[in-house]
């Protein structure tokens, strides 16, 4: 009886005594593992659980990458739209500065502009000029047979142009053409080597429709020449085509499909002066003799005093594939 009561007392004591923290944590962990084993996917072995977790992680990663790519694509589209809008705004606010007046004729032509001696000296200087034979660096296939040199200068650089040994022979023509109130100038001496005779196409253009705006002012705006003069220094006697065509002038754009207002056939010692705001182009040409065609082009500008400091004092360059008048 005594032994039995002692065993009962010990059992009752163990059941009534609180367990310590370690025992409770152990029992709780065992319960979680037991619950997890109950929630395990039907038919899934214990050894495959790691693979399932990896697959879940990869799926989440792919979803995240897709979301990031979609956001990046949307941002790129937004940037593109904003850039196009800015470009159109820039173009819409771009100004074309024109100084021509209503009383300026479209063209003025002068045959035999230079005296016999003056013309002979100019032609000899142009044909034998060393800078005319130097190849430039431009590569427009449309003008692959043209080359020459260009000189840009303002009032401060005018005397340097006159006294320069390479341009002294052109100073006399410049003096005859110079406008008293012009303050920026661009002179081109251009040589054209004609292509194959049988490839000639009378409907093609040697020079596309354009304005002369090469004064060299770094600006978002376009400064149009006030007056342009073309002196034909050397023209092959059997040349076909090559007409200079001039279109309506102003601040708009002419219809390229419409006929020109005037057409000028080149010939030696002919001077053609036209409004700077007149769009113009040159028809293709050919010759059997293969003689060279050379022209002197002078663009004259009247630049406002607030913009004049941006003009170049004096700069020269060799060029190939130049616009040929």
DOGUNU-364253 format. One record per residue (C-alpha): residue number from 1; x, y, z; residue in three letters. Coordinates in nm, 3 decimals, decimal comma. Example, Ala and Ser with C-alpha at 12.3 -4.5 7.8 and 13.67 -1.06 7.14 Angstrom:
# DOGUNU-364253
<pt i="1" x="1,230" y="-0,450" z="0,780" aa="ALA"/>
<pt i="2" x="1,367" y="-0,106" z="0,714" aa="SER"/>
END
This chain:
# DOGUNU-364253
<pt i="1" x="0,000" y="0,000" z="0,000" aa="UNK"/>
<pt i="2" x="0,276" y="0,240" z="0,087" aa="UNK"/>
<pt i="3" x="0,471" y="0,168" z="-0,232" aa="UNK"/>
<pt i="4" x="0,160" y="0,214" z="-0,448" aa="UNK"/>
<pt i="5" x="0,076" y="0,547" z="-0,287" aa="UNK"/>
<pt i="6" x="0,431" y="0,672" z="-0,347" aa="UNK"/>
<pt i="7" x="0,414" y="0,582" z="-0,720" aa="UNK"/>
<pt i="8" x="0,075" y="0,752" z="-0,751" aa="UNK"/>
<pt i="9" x="0,209" y="1,059" z="-0,577" aa="UNK"/>
<pt i="10" x="0,509" y="1,077" z="-0,814" aa="UNK"/>
<pt i="11" x="0,285" y="1,049" z="-1,120" aa="UNK"/>
<pt i="12" x="0,054" y="1,318" z="-0,995" aa="UNK"/>
<pt i="13" x="0,352" y="1,543" z="-0,920" aa="UNK"/>
<pt i="14" x="0,497" y="1,507" z="-1,270" aa="UNK"/>
<pt i="15" x="0,165" y="1,586" z="-1,433" aa="UNK"/>
<pt i="16" x="0,104" y="1,892" z="-1,220" aa="UNK"/>
<pt i="17" x="0,455" y="2,039" z="-1,249" aa="UNK"/>
<pt i="18" x="0,498" y="2,302" z="-1,537" aa="UNK"/>
<pt i="19" x="0,747" y="2,208" z="-1,810" aa="UNK"/>
<pt i="20" x="1,051" y="2,429" z="-1,869" aa="UNK"/>
<pt i="21" x="1,098" y="2,648" z="-2,183" aa="UNK"/>
<pt i="22" x="1,319" y="2,402" z="-2,362" aa="UNK"/>
<pt i="23" x="1,065" y="2,127" z="-2,338" aa="UNK"/>
<pt i="24" x="0,788" y="2,360" z="-2,465" aa="UNK"/>
<pt i="25" x="0,994" y="2,480" z="-2,761" aa="UNK"/>
<pt i="26" x="1,085" y="2,125" z="-2,850" aa="UNK"/>
<pt i="27" x="0,723" y="2,013" z="-2,837" aa="UNK"/>
<pt i="28" x="0,618" y="2,320" z="-3,048" aa="UNK"/>
<pt i="29" x="0,879" y="2,243" z="-3,314" aa="UNK"/>
<pt i="30" x="0,768" y="1,882" z="-3,325" aa="UNK"/>
<pt i="31" x="0,412" y="2,003" z="-3,372" aa="UNK"/>
<pt i="32" x="0,510" y="2,227" z="-3,667" aa="UNK"/>
<pt i="33" x="0,694" y="1,944" z="-3,837" aa="UNK"/>
<pt i="34" x="0,396" y="1,726" z="-3,781" aa="UNK"/>
<pt i="35" x="0,165" y="1,990" z="-3,936" aa="UNK"/>
<pt i="36" x="0,399" y="2,035" z="-4,233" aa="UNK"/>
<pt i="37" x="0,396" y="1,666" z="-4,297" aa="UNK"/>
<pt i="38" x="0,020" y="1,682" z="-4,302" aa="UNK"/>
<pt i="39" x="0,021" y="1,976" z="-4,556" aa="UNK"/>
<pt i="40" x="0,271" y="1,809" z="-4,788" aa="UNK"/>
<pt i="41" x="0,143" y="1,780" z="-5,148" aa="UNK"/>
<pt i="42" x="-0,024" y="1,450" z="-5,215" aa="UNK"/>
<pt i="43" x="0,208" y="1,206" z="-5,385" aa="UNK"/>
<pt i="44" x="0,517" y="1,428" z="-5,337" aa="UNK"/>
<pt i="45" x="0,815" y="1,260" z="-5,185" aa="UNK"/>
<pt i="46" x="1,004" y="1,427" z="-4,906" aa="UNK"/>
<pt i="47" x="1,322" y="1,438" z="-5,118" aa="UNK"/>
<pt i="48" x="1,147" y="1,645" z="-5,393" aa="UNK"/>
<pt i="49" x="1,053" y="1,936" z="-5,170" aa="UNK"/>
<pt i="50" x="1,381" y="2,122" z="-5,241" aa="UNK"/>
<pt i="51" x="1,326" y="2,100" z="-5,617" aa="UNK"/>
<pt i="52" x="0,974" y="2,239" z="-5,578" aa="UNK"/>
<pt i="53" x="1,102" y="2,531" z="-5,378" aa="UNK"/>
<pt i="54" x="1,367" y="2,604" z="-5,647" aa="UNK"/>
<pt i="55" x="1,103" y="2,599" z="-5,918" aa="UNK"/>
<pt i="56" x="0,887" y="2,839" z="-5,720" aa="UNK"/>
<pt i="57" x="1,182" y="3,077" z="-5,679" aa="UNK"/>
<pt i="58" x="1,260" y="3,066" z="-6,052" aa="UNK"/>
<pt i="59" x="0,898" y="3,139" z="-6,138" aa="UNK"/>
<pt i="60" x="0,895" y="3,439" z="-5,906" aa="UNK"/>
<pt i="61" x="1,223" y="3,560" z="-6,055" aa="UNK"/>
<pt i="62" x="1,087" y="3,532" z="-6,410" aa="UNK"/>
<pt i="63" x="0,775" y="3,723" z="-6,312" aa="UNK"/>
<pt i="64" x="0,987" y="3,997" z="-6,156" aa="UNK"/>
<pt i="65" x="1,211" y="4,023" z="-6,465" aa="UNK"/>
<pt i="66" x="0,906" y="4,044" z="-6,690" aa="UNK"/>
<pt i="67" x="0,766" y="4,325" z="-6,481" aa="UNK"/>
<pt i="68" x="1,097" y="4,514" z="-6,492" aa="UNK"/>
<pt i="69" x="1,122" y="4,473" z="-6,871" aa="UNK"/>
<pt i="70" x="0,768" y="4,594" z="-6,920" aa="UNK"/>
<pt i="71" x="0,837" y="4,904" z="-6,713" aa="UNK"/>
<pt i="72" x="1,161" y="4,969" z="-6,906" aa="UNK"/>
<pt i="73" x="0,978" y="4,934" z="-7,238" aa="UNK"/>
<pt i="74" x="0,710" y="5,178" z="-7,129" aa="UNK"/>
<pt i="75" x="0,977" y="5,426" z="-7,018" aa="UNK"/>
<pt i="76" x="1,157" y="5,396" z="-7,353" aa="UNK"/>
<pt i="77" x="0,835" y="5,467" z="-7,542" aa="UNK"/>
<pt i="78" x="0,769" y="5,770" z="-7,324" aa="UNK"/>
<pt i="79" x="1,122" y="5,905" z="-7,385" aa="UNK"/>
<pt i="80" x="1,081" y="5,855" z="-7,761" aa="UNK"/>
<pt i="81" x="0,751" y="6,042" z="-7,763" aa="UNK"/>
<pt i="82" x="0,901" y="6,330" z="-7,563" aa="UNK"/>
<pt i="83" x="1,201" y="6,353" z="-7,797" aa="UNK"/>
<pt i="84" x="0,979" y="6,363" z="-8,105" aa="UNK"/>
<pt i="85" x="0,769" y="6,633" z="-7,944" aa="UNK"/>
<pt i="86" x="1,082" y="6,835" z="-7,860" aa="UNK"/>
<pt i="87" x="1,211" y="6,793" z="-8,215" aa="UNK"/>
<pt i="88" x="0,886" y="6,920" z="-8,364" aa="UNK"/>
<pt i="89" x="0,880" y="7,210" z="-8,123" aa="UNK"/>
<pt i="90" x="1,240" y="7,295" z="-8,213" aa="UNK"/>
<pt i="91" x="1,158" y="7,286" z="-8,585" aa="UNK"/>
<pt i="92" x="0,842" y="7,489" z="-8,540" aa="UNK"/>
<pt i="93" x="1,033" y="7,767" z="-8,364" aa="UNK"/>
<pt i="94" x="1,327" y="7,763" z="-8,608" aa="UNK"/>
<pt i="95" x="1,351" y="8,086" z="-8,804" aa="UNK"/>
<pt i="96" x="1,476" y="8,153" z="-9,155" aa="UNK"/>
<pt i="97" x="1,640" y="8,496" z="-9,168" aa="UNK"/>
<pt i="98" x="1,585" y="8,658" z="-9,508" aa="UNK"/>
<pt i="99" x="1,713" y="9,004" z="-9,604" aa="UNK"/>
<pt i="100" x="1,603" y="9,023" z="-9,968" aa="UNK"/>
<pt i="101" x="1,360" y="9,297" z="-10,067" aa="UNK"/>
<pt i="102" x="1,054" y="9,302" z="-10,291" aa="UNK"/>
<pt i="103" x="1,226" y="9,509" z="-10,558" aa="UNK"/>
<pt i="104" x="1,509" y="9,258" z="-10,609" aa="UNK"/>
<pt i="105" x="1,472" y="9,081" z="-10,945" aa="UNK"/>
<pt i="106" x="1,483" y="8,704" z="-10,951" aa="UNK"/>
<pt i="107" x="1,786" y="8,703" z="-11,182" aa="UNK"/>
<pt i="108" x="2,016" y="8,947" z="-11,356" aa="UNK"/>
<pt i="109" x="2,233" y="8,813" z="-11,642" aa="UNK"/>
<pt i="110" x="2,540" y="8,976" z="-11,788" aa="UNK"/>
<pt i="111" x="2,713" y="8,827" z="-12,091" aa="UNK"/>
<pt i="112" x="3,085" y="8,891" z="-12,130" aa="UNK"/>
<pt i="113" x="3,099" y="9,017" z="-11,774" aa="UNK"/>
<pt i="114" x="3,480" y="9,048" z="-11,770" aa="UNK"/>
<pt i="115" x="3,697" y="9,200" z="-12,035" aa="UNK"/>
<pt i="116" x="3,885" y="8,964" z="-12,263" aa="UNK"/>
<pt i="117" x="4,207" y="9,005" z="-12,065" aa="UNK"/>
<pt i="118" x="4,037" y="8,980" z="-11,724" aa="UNK"/>
<pt i="119" x="3,851" y="8,669" z="-11,825" aa="UNK"/>
<pt i="120" x="4,161" y="8,500" z="-11,968" aa="UNK"/>
<pt i="121" x="4,353" y="8,567" z="-11,646" aa="UNK"/>
<pt i="122" x="4,066" y="8,437" z="-11,431" aa="UNK"/>
<pt i="123" x="4,028" y="8,120" z="-11,639" aa="UNK"/>
<pt i="124" x="4,401" y="8,052" z="-11,630" aa="UNK"/>
<pt i="125" x="4,408" y="8,107" z="-11,252" aa="UNK"/>
<pt i="126" x="4,110" y="7,879" z="-11,195" aa="UNK"/>
<pt i="127" x="4,221" y="7,594" z="-11,425" aa="UNK"/>
<pt i="128" x="4,574" y="7,593" z="-11,287" aa="UNK"/>
<pt i="129" x="4,494" y="7,659" z="-10,922" aa="UNK"/>
<pt i="130" x="4,665" y="7,398" z="-10,698" aa="UNK"/>
<pt i="131" x="4,384" y="7,395" z="-10,444" aa="UNK"/>
<pt i="132" x="4,133" y="7,305" z="-10,711" aa="UNK"/>
<pt i="133" x="4,315" y="6,975" z="-10,767" aa="UNK"/>
<pt i="134" x="4,318" y="6,866" z="-10,403" aa="UNK"/>
<pt i="135" x="4,070" y="6,597" z="-10,313" aa="UNK"/>
<pt i="136" x="3,850" y="6,675" z="-10,015" aa="UNK"/>
<pt i="137" x="3,692" y="6,445" z="-9,759" aa="UNK"/>
<pt i="138" x="3,319" y="6,456" z="-9,838" aa="UNK"/>
<pt i="139" x="3,164" y="6,139" z="-9,974" aa="UNK"/>
<pt i="140" x="2,818" y="6,213" z="-10,109" aa="UNK"/>
<pt i="141" x="2,785" y="5,987" z="-10,411" aa="UNK"/>
<pt i="142" x="2,558" y="6,241" z="-10,581" aa="UNK"/>
<pt i="143" x="2,848" y="6,485" z="-10,620" aa="UNK"/>
<pt i="144" x="3,136" y="6,244" z="-10,658" aa="UNK"/>
<pt i="145" x="3,264" y="6,430" z="-10,968" aa="UNK"/>
<pt i="146" x="3,291" y="6,777" z="-10,813" aa="UNK"/>
<pt i="147" x="3,560" y="6,935" z="-10,602" aa="UNK"/>
<pt i="148" x="3,706" y="7,273" z="-10,522" aa="UNK"/>
<pt i="149" x="3,767" y="7,507" z="-10,231" aa="UNK"/>
<pt i="150" x="3,567" y="7,751" z="-10,025" aa="UNK"/>
<pt i="151" x="3,663" y="8,069" z="-9,839" aa="UNK"/>
<pt i="152" x="3,441" y="8,227" z="-9,574" aa="UNK"/>
<pt i="153" x="3,516" y="8,567" z="-9,424" aa="UNK"/>
<pt i="154" x="3,356" y="8,875" z="-9,270" aa="UNK"/>
<pt i="155" x="3,455" y="9,242" z="-9,278" aa="UNK"/>
<pt i="156" x="3,754" y="9,183" z="-9,050" aa="UNK"/>
<pt i="157" x="3,881" y="8,903" z="-9,274" aa="UNK"/>
<pt i="158" x="3,817" y="9,076" z="-9,606" aa="UNK"/>
<pt i="159" x="4,165" y="9,224" z="-9,637" aa="UNK"/>
<pt i="160" x="4,323" y="8,887" z="-9,563" aa="UNK"/>
<pt i="161" x="4,125" y="8,739" z="-9,850" aa="UNK"/>
<pt i="162" x="4,237" y="9,013" z="-10,089" aa="UNK"/>
<pt i="163" x="4,605" y="8,984" z="-10,000" aa="UNK"/>
<pt i="164" x="4,624" y="8,605" z="-9,968" aa="UNK"/>
<pt i="165" x="4,847" y="8,458" z="-10,241" aa="UNK"/>
<pt i="166" x="4,597" y="8,179" z="-10,309" aa="UNK"/>
<pt i="167" x="4,303" y="8,413" z="-10,364" aa="UNK"/>
<pt i="168" x="4,461" y="8,728" z="-10,501" aa="UNK"/>
<pt i="169" x="4,360" y="8,636" z="-10,857" aa="UNK"/>
<pt i="170" x="3,992" y="8,626" z="-10,752" aa="UNK"/>
<pt i="171" x="3,998" y="8,959" z="-10,567" aa="UNK"/>
<pt i="172" x="3,919" y="9,160" z="-10,881" aa="UNK"/>
<pt i="173" x="3,597" y="8,964" z="-10,941" aa="UNK"/>
<pt i="174" x="3,505" y="8,999" z="-10,575" aa="UNK"/>
<pt i="175" x="3,546" y="9,377" z="-10,595" aa="UNK"/>
<pt i="176" x="3,316" y="9,393" z="-10,899" aa="UNK"/>
<pt i="177" x="3,046" y="9,185" z="-10,727" aa="UNK"/>
<pt i="178" x="3,071" y="9,314" z="-10,372" aa="UNK"/>
<pt i="179" x="2,762" y="9,477" z="-10,226" aa="UNK"/>
<pt i="180" x="2,846" y="9,788" z="-10,020" aa="UNK"/>
<pt i="181" x="2,631" y="9,684" z="-9,723" aa="UNK"/>
<pt i="182" x="2,713" y="9,312" z="-9,717" aa="UNK"/>
<pt i="183" x="2,919" y="9,204" z="-9,416" aa="UNK"/>
<pt i="184" x="2,975" y="8,828" z="-9,459" aa="UNK"/>
<pt i="185" x="3,087" y="8,637" z="-9,767" aa="UNK"/>
<pt i="186" x="3,133" y="8,284" z="-9,897" aa="UNK"/>
<pt i="187" x="3,330" y="8,226" z="-10,218" aa="UNK"/>
<pt i="188" x="3,345" y="7,885" z="-10,384" aa="UNK"/>
<pt i="189" x="3,563" y="7,787" z="-10,677" aa="UNK"/>
<pt i="190" x="3,420" y="7,466" z="-10,815" aa="UNK"/>
<pt i="191" x="3,540" y="7,217" z="-11,073" aa="UNK"/>
<pt i="192" x="3,324" y="6,949" z="-11,227" aa="UNK"/>
<pt i="193" x="3,454" y="6,632" z="-11,390" aa="UNK"/>
<pt i="194" x="3,172" y="6,498" z="-11,604" aa="UNK"/>
<pt i="195" x="3,064" y="6,136" z="-11,592" aa="UNK"/>
<pt i="196" x="3,020" y="5,883" z="-11,870" aa="UNK"/>
<pt i="197" x="2,862" y="6,033" z="-12,179" aa="UNK"/>
<pt i="198" x="2,616" y="5,748" z="-12,237" aa="UNK"/>
<pt i="199" x="2,491" y="5,760" z="-11,877" aa="UNK"/>
<pt i="200" x="2,350" y="6,109" z="-11,921" aa="UNK"/>
<pt i="201" x="1,989" y="6,155" z="-11,813" aa="UNK"/>
<pt i="202" x="1,833" y="6,490" z="-11,905" aa="UNK"/>
<pt i="203" x="1,566" y="6,451" z="-11,638" aa="UNK"/>
<pt i="204" x="1,818" y="6,395" z="-11,358" aa="UNK"/>
<pt i="205" x="1,970" y="6,662" z="-11,134" aa="UNK"/>
<pt i="206" x="2,333" y="6,732" z="-11,067" aa="UNK"/>
<pt i="207" x="2,236" y="6,950" z="-10,772" aa="UNK"/>
<pt i="208" x="1,910" y="6,916" z="-10,585" aa="UNK"/>
<pt i="209" x="1,675" y="7,196" z="-10,486" aa="UNK"/>
<pt i="210" x="1,827" y="7,413" z="-10,213" aa="UNK"/>
<pt i="211" x="1,898" y="7,757" z="-10,069" aa="UNK"/>
<pt i="212" x="2,246" y="7,900" z="-10,011" aa="UNK"/>
<pt i="213" x="2,286" y="7,922" z="-9,633" aa="UNK"/>
<pt i="214" x="2,655" y="7,843" z="-9,579" aa="UNK"/>
<pt i="215" x="2,764" y="8,162" z="-9,400" aa="UNK"/>
<pt i="216" x="2,885" y="7,949" z="-9,110" aa="UNK"/>
<pt i="217" x="2,695" y="8,097" z="-8,816" aa="UNK"/>
<pt i="218" x="2,647" y="7,838" z="-8,543" aa="UNK"/>
<pt i="219" x="2,279" y="7,877" z="-8,463" aa="UNK"/>
<pt i="220" x="1,953" y="7,688" z="-8,463" aa="UNK"/>
<pt i="221" x="1,827" y="7,942" z="-8,717" aa="UNK"/>
<pt i="222" x="1,901" y="7,958" z="-9,089" aa="UNK"/>
<pt i="223" x="2,066" y="8,266" z="-9,239" aa="UNK"/>
<pt i="224" x="1,988" y="8,299" z="-9,608" aa="UNK"/>
<pt i="225" x="2,219" y="8,476" z="-9,852" aa="UNK"/>
<pt i="226" x="2,103" y="8,818" z="-9,962" aa="UNK"/>
<pt i="227" x="2,244" y="8,771" z="-10,310" aa="UNK"/>
<pt i="228" x="2,423" y="8,492" z="-10,498" aa="UNK"/>
<pt i="229" x="2,640" y="8,541" z="-10,806" aa="UNK"/>
<pt i="230" x="2,762" y="8,266" z="-11,040" aa="UNK"/>
<pt i="231" x="3,036" y="8,339" z="-11,292" aa="UNK"/>
<pt i="232" x="3,098" y="8,058" z="-11,539" aa="UNK"/>
<pt i="233" x="3,475" y="8,052" z="-11,577" aa="UNK"/>
<pt i="234" x="3,505" y="7,746" z="-11,801" aa="UNK"/>
<pt i="235" x="3,225" y="7,570" z="-11,991" aa="UNK"/>
<pt i="236" x="3,283" y="7,296" z="-12,253" aa="UNK"/>
<pt i="237" x="3,164" y="7,414" z="-12,594" aa="UNK"/>
<pt i="238" x="2,972" y="7,091" z="-12,660" aa="UNK"/>
<pt i="239" x="2,812" y="7,059" z="-12,316" aa="UNK"/>
<pt i="240" x="2,451" y="6,942" z="-12,310" aa="UNK"/>
<pt i="241" x="2,224" y="7,028" z="-12,017" aa="UNK"/>
<pt i="242" x="2,353" y="7,180" z="-11,694" aa="UNK"/>
<pt i="243" x="2,089" y="7,452" z="-11,678" aa="UNK"/>
<pt i="244" x="2,052" y="7,650" z="-11,355" aa="UNK"/>
<pt i="245" x="1,682" y="7,652" z="-11,263" aa="UNK"/>
<pt i="246" x="1,526" y="7,901" z="-11,022" aa="UNK"/>
<pt i="247" x="1,194" y="7,871" z="-10,840" aa="UNK"/>
<pt i="248" x="0,956" y="8,099" z="-10,647" aa="UNK"/>
<pt i="249" x="1,113" y="8,275" z="-10,354" aa="UNK"/>
<pt i="250" x="1,007" y="8,370" z="-10,004" aa="UNK"/>
<pt i="251" x="0,983" y="8,200" z="-9,668" aa="UNK"/>
<pt i="252" x="0,809" y="7,884" z="-9,789" aa="UNK"/>
<pt i="253" x="0,908" y="7,588" z="-10,002" aa="UNK"/>
<pt i="254" x="0,845" y="7,563" z="-10,376" aa="UNK"/>
<pt i="255" x="0,676" y="7,274" z="-10,551" aa="UNK"/>
<pt i="256" x="0,964" y="7,072" z="-10,694" aa="UNK"/>
<pt i="257" x="0,727" y="6,922" z="-10,952" aa="UNK"/>
<pt i="258" x="0,632" y="7,266" z="-11,085" aa="UNK"/>
<pt i="259" x="0,830" y="7,421" z="-11,373" aa="UNK"/>
<pt i="260" x="1,099" y="7,674" z="-11,275" aa="UNK"/>
<pt i="261" x="1,037" y="8,045" z="-11,307" aa="UNK"/>
<pt i="262" x="1,364" y="8,088" z="-11,495" aa="UNK"/>
<pt i="263" x="1,626" y="7,862" z="-11,649" aa="UNK"/>
<pt i="264" x="1,982" y="7,970" z="-11,730" aa="UNK"/>
<pt i="265" x="2,206" y="7,784" z="-11,976" aa="UNK"/>
<pt i="266" x="2,574" y="7,815" z="-11,873" aa="UNK"/>
<pt i="267" x="2,831" y="7,969" z="-12,103" aa="UNK"/>
<pt i="268" x="3,176" y="8,112" z="-12,052" aa="UNK"/>
<pt i="269" x="3,207" y="8,460" z="-11,900" aa="UNK"/>
<pt i="270" x="2,836" y="8,469" z="-11,819" aa="UNK"/>
<pt i="271" x="2,746" y="8,619" z="-11,481" aa="UNK"/>
<pt i="272" x="2,414" y="8,524" z="-11,326" aa="UNK"/>
<pt i="273" x="2,306" y="8,701" z="-11,007" aa="UNK"/>
<pt i="274" x="1,990" y="8,593" z="-10,827" aa="UNK"/>
<pt i="275" x="1,798" y="8,656" z="-10,508" aa="UNK"/>
<pt i="276" x="1,936" y="8,470" z="-10,210" aa="UNK"/>
<pt i="277" x="1,592" y="8,346" z="-10,106" aa="UNK"/>
<pt i="278" x="1,530" y="8,177" z="-10,444" aa="UNK"/>
<pt i="279" x="1,543" y="7,800" z="-10,435" aa="UNK"/>
<pt i="280" x="1,750" y="7,664" z="-10,721" aa="UNK"/>
<pt i="281" x="1,882" y="7,343" z="-10,873" aa="UNK"/>
<pt i="282" x="2,110" y="7,230" z="-11,157" aa="UNK"/>
<pt i="283" x="2,025" y="6,982" z="-11,431" aa="UNK"/>
<pt i="284" x="2,263" y="6,703" z="-11,520" aa="UNK"/>
<pt i="285" x="2,496" y="6,754" z="-11,819" aa="UNK"/>
<pt i="286" x="2,741" y="6,579" z="-12,046" aa="UNK"/>
<pt i="287" x="3,014" y="6,650" z="-12,299" aa="UNK"/>
<pt i="288" x="3,208" y="6,439" z="-12,547" aa="UNK"/>
<pt i="289" x="3,526" y="6,641" z="-12,515" aa="UNK"/>
<pt i="290" x="3,562" y="6,574" z="-12,143" aa="UNK"/>
<pt i="291" x="3,653" y="6,936" z="-12,082" aa="UNK"/>
<pt i="292" x="3,627" y="7,066" z="-11,728" aa="UNK"/>
<pt i="293" x="3,354" y="7,298" z="-11,611" aa="UNK"/>
<pt i="294" x="3,454" y="7,559" z="-11,354" aa="UNK"/>
<pt i="295" x="3,239" y="7,822" z="-11,188" aa="UNK"/>
<pt i="296" x="3,297" y="8,092" z="-10,928" aa="UNK"/>
<pt i="297" x="3,013" y="8,135" z="-10,678" aa="UNK"/>
<pt i="298" x="2,989" y="8,427" z="-10,437" aa="UNK"/>
<pt i="299" x="2,730" y="8,431" z="-10,161" aa="UNK"/>
<pt i="300" x="2,682" y="8,768" z="-9,988" aa="UNK"/>
<pt i="301" x="2,504" y="8,810" z="-9,655" aa="UNK"/>
<pt i="302" x="2,365" y="9,102" z="-9,459" aa="UNK"/>
<pt i="303" x="2,383" y="8,986" z="-9,098" aa="UNK"/>
<pt i="304" x="2,224" y="9,188" z="-8,818" aa="UNK"/>
<pt i="305" x="2,471" y="9,349" z="-8,578" aa="UNK"/>
<pt i="306" x="2,355" y="9,135" z="-8,283" aa="UNK"/>
<pt i="307" x="2,441" y="8,815" z="-8,475" aa="UNK"/>
<pt i="308" x="2,741" y="8,945" z="-8,669" aa="UNK"/>
<pt i="309" x="2,993" y="8,853" z="-8,391" aa="UNK"/>
<pt i="310" x="2,907" y="8,487" z="-8,465" aa="UNK"/>
<pt i="311" x="3,034" y="8,509" z="-8,823" aa="UNK"/>
<pt i="312" x="3,378" y="8,373" z="-8,906" aa="UNK"/>
<pt i="313" x="3,663" y="8,615" z="-8,961" aa="UNK"/>
<pt i="314" x="3,845" y="8,396" z="-9,214" aa="UNK"/>
<pt i="315" x="3,833" y="8,025" z="-9,284" aa="UNK"/>
<pt i="316" x="3,925" y="7,817" z="-9,587" aa="UNK"/>
<pt i="317" x="3,877" y="7,453" z="-9,677" aa="UNK"/>
<pt i="318" x="3,927" y="7,204" z="-9,957" aa="UNK"/>
<pt i="319" x="3,620" y="7,011" z="-10,052" aa="UNK"/>
<pt i="320" x="3,511" y="6,738" z="-10,287" aa="UNK"/>
<pt i="321" x="3,155" y="6,649" z="-10,382" aa="UNK"/>
<pt i="322" x="3,054" y="7,014" z="-10,353" aa="UNK"/>
<pt i="323" x="2,734" y="7,170" z="-10,480" aa="UNK"/>
<pt i="324" x="2,807" y="7,259" z="-10,841" aa="UNK"/>
<pt i="325" x="2,645" y="7,566" z="-11,001" aa="UNK"/>
END
